Amino acid sequence: MLHVAVVGSGPSGVYTAQTLVSHAPDRAHPGAAGPEEVGPQDIRVDVLDRLPCPYGLVRYGVAPDHEKIKSLQNNLRTVLDDPRVRFLGGVQVGADGVRPDQLLELYDAVVYCVGAATDRHLGIPGEDLPGSWSATEFVSWYSAHPDAVEDTFVRDVRSAVVIGVGNVAVDVCRILARGADDLRPTDIPQGALDALARSTVRDVHMVGRRGPSQAKFTTKELRELATLREAEVAVDAEELALDPDWADPSSLPAPNRRNVDVLHSWAELPPQGHARRIHLRFFLRPCELLDVGGRVGGVRFERTLPDGRGGVHGTGEFEDIEAQLVLRSVGYRGVPLDGLPFDTASGTVPNAAGRVLRDGRVAPGEYVAGWIKRGPTGVIGTNRPCAKETVNSLLEDATSHPRPPREHTTDPLTALRALGLRPVEWTGWQSIERAEAALGASLGRGPVKIPDWAGLLAAARNGTED
């Protein structure tokens, strides 16, 4: 019997657990055997997460008004509800928790699916001014992440600048410009909803250093900006025409061509007179965040032009855009996990087909999947083949190069508790769900997320766990 720990309960972690148990008999349905290439006779999986709640970025990264994408939680739930899979939340791995070497004593194999937990920086003067944040921090705030900073973000803000032209940038622009009444039916935390209801934001500028044909947002996300009841989209045809593919986008890949077509149609629209405007800007490179009274008051950009090689070069022409709030959305980056090797250049754990490499050699029993394996690329579905490759490596090793028998034969949950940890089991998560439903009902809303550690842990322990 193979007992595997999967660290991380986001899509990559859950897909890893799902792939693992698909190779073993289902004890709940005795007639259902796994595939013929089964290695071990039986497989059990413990899915560990630092947070008391599962689902990773599906819960804490998908915008609250994206109900369809958030419904993916139902599919992830099915996996975590499998009797061969056990969710153990509130388990810190690394510093101040259980070390990787300790996990290897408790499990036959450990798969790390810890994602890319931080954001990239701009590296320009003024980036650390009050009012300058990463988009990740803003998303955590409106998604009720318990680590979110206590800041209303939008207080006394008339104009906001979002640096980046990917889907996350579109999300934060949409939340800034969307009316609170449209967000009320979602699970957005009450504090964020109240702050957005009081918001004085009137202009939101989404700015990219390259052209519209190279933007990373998807057309579906882009089009949503034009559906907001209280906001209109503004684009400048003369600015867009700086892109060589603007006049004839026929040679572009289909996703990029669709983006250009949408922007073409918006460039022809007259002002609608809505209370808020989303300005889509291109060919502007941020140079400096401007200090006004000790906090950010604007962003200085340099005009860029295509260099003919897919990049841009500066022109020496500058433009200042007023902003009391600046959100950078220029990509994610993995962070080192205490006790695991780390490649600082790529922001990943060195690996070969998911096998962790220590000093160039395979580390028996240690594996990675998801962003910490391949970098922050792809969409949610990309994690499926990534997890499958890692699991294939793990099962191949379990058959051909098995590790020596573990000295600890007790239930890992007992051992984790002996280390002073208090894992939140599946019943604890279900208790959190009930508490969030009750919170929403008390506010005249549907389920509303609990935004703080104390509230989540209190709900988890409410009559369900010691």
DAPETA-V691197 format. One record per residue. RES is the residue in one letter. SS is DSSP state (H for helix, E for strand, - for the rest). Layout:
res & ss
RES & SS
RES & SS
This chain:
res & ss
M & -
L & E
H & E
V & E
A & E
V & E
V & E
G & -
S & -
G & -
P & H
S & H
G & H
V & H
Y & H
T & H
A & H
Q & H
T & H
L & H
V & H
S & -
H & -
A & -
P & -
D & -
R & -
A & -
H & -
P & -
G & -
A & -
A & -
G & -
P & -
E & -
E & -
V & -
G & -
P & -
Q & -
D & -
I & E
R & E
V & E
D & E
V & E
L & E
D & -
R & -
L & -
P & -
C & -
P & -
Y & -
G & -
L & H
V & H
R & H
Y & H
G & -
V & -
A & -
P & -
D & -
H & -
E & H
K & H
I & H
K & H
S & -
L & H
Q & H
N & H
N & H
L & H
R & H
T & H
V & H
L & H
D & -
D & -
P & -
R & -
V & E
R & E
F & E
L & E
G & E
G & -
V & -
Q & -
V & E
G & -
A & -
D & -
G & -
V & E
R & -
P & H
D & H
Q & H
L & H
L & H
E & H
L & H
Y & -
D & -
A & E
V & E
V & E
Y & E
C & -
V & -
G & -
A & -
A & -
T & E
D & E
R & -
H & -
L & -
G & -
I & -
P & E
G & -
E & -
D & -
L & -
P & E
G & -
S & E
W & E
S & E
A & H
T & H
E & H
F & H
V & H
S & H
W & H
Y & H
S & -
A & -
H & -
P & -
D & -
A & -
V & -
E & -
D & -
T & -
F & -
V & -
R & -
D & -
V & -
R & -
S & E
A & E
V & E
V & E
I & E
G & -
V & -
G & -
N & H
V & H
A & H
V & H
D & H
V & H
C & H
R & H
I & H
L & H
A & H
R & -
G & -
A & H
D & H
D & H
L & H
R & -
P & -
T & -
D & -
I & -
P & -
Q & H
G & H
A & H
L & H
D & H
A & H
L & H
A & H
R & -
S & -
T & -
V & -
R & -
D & E
V & E
H & E
M & E
V & E
G & -
R & -
R & -
G & -
P & H
S & H
Q & H
A & -
K & -
F & -
T & -
T & H
K & H
E & H
L & H
R & H
E & H
L & H
A & H
T & H
L & -
R & -
E & -
A & E
E & E
V & E
A & E
V & E
D & -
A & H
E & H
E & H
L & H
A & -
L & -
D & -
P & -
D & -
W & -
A & -
D & -
P & H
S & H
S & H
L & -
P & -
A & H
P & H
N & H
R & H
R & H
N & H
V & H
D & H
V & H
L & H
H & H
S & H
W & H
A & H
E & -
L & -
P & -
P & -
Q & -
G & -
H & -
A & -
R & E
R & E
I & E
H & E
L & E
R & E
F & -
F & -
L & E
R & E
P & E
C & E
E & E
L & E
L & E
D & E
V & E
G & -
G & -
R & E
V & E
G & E
G & E
V & E
R & E
F & E
E & E
R & E
T & E
L & E
P & E
D & -
G & -
R & -
G & -
G & -
V & E
H & E
G & E
T & E
G & E
E & E
F & E
E & E
D & E
I & E
E & E
A & -
Q & -
L & E
V & E
L & E
R & E
S & -
V & -
G & -
Y & E
R & E
G & -
V & -
P & -
L & -
D & -
G & -
L & -
P & -
F & -
D & E
T & -
A & -
S & -
G & -
T & E
V & -
P & -
N & E
A & E
A & -
G & -
R & E
V & E
L & E
R & E
D & -
G & -
R & E
V & E
A & E
P & E
G & E
E & E
Y & E
V & E
A & -
G & -
W & H
I & H
K & H
R & H
G & -
P & -
T & -
G & -
V & -
I & -
G & -
T & H
N & H
R & H
P & H
C & H
A & H
K & H
E & H
T & H
V & H
N & H
S & H
L & H
L & H
E & H
D & H
A & H
T & H
S & H
H & -
P & -
R & -
P & -
P & -
R & -
E & -
H & -
T & -
T & -
D & -
P & H
L & H
T & H
A & H
L & H
R & H
A & H
L & -
G & -
L & -
R & -
P & -
V & E
E & -
W & H
T & H
G & H
W & H
Q & H
S & H
I & H
E & H
R & H
A & H
E & H
A & H
A & H
L & H
G & H
A & H
S & H
L & -
G & -
R & -
G & -
P & -
V & -
K & -
I & -
P & -
D & -
W & H
A & H
G & H
L & H
L & H
A & H
A & H
A & H
R & -
N & -
G & -
T & -
E & -
D & -
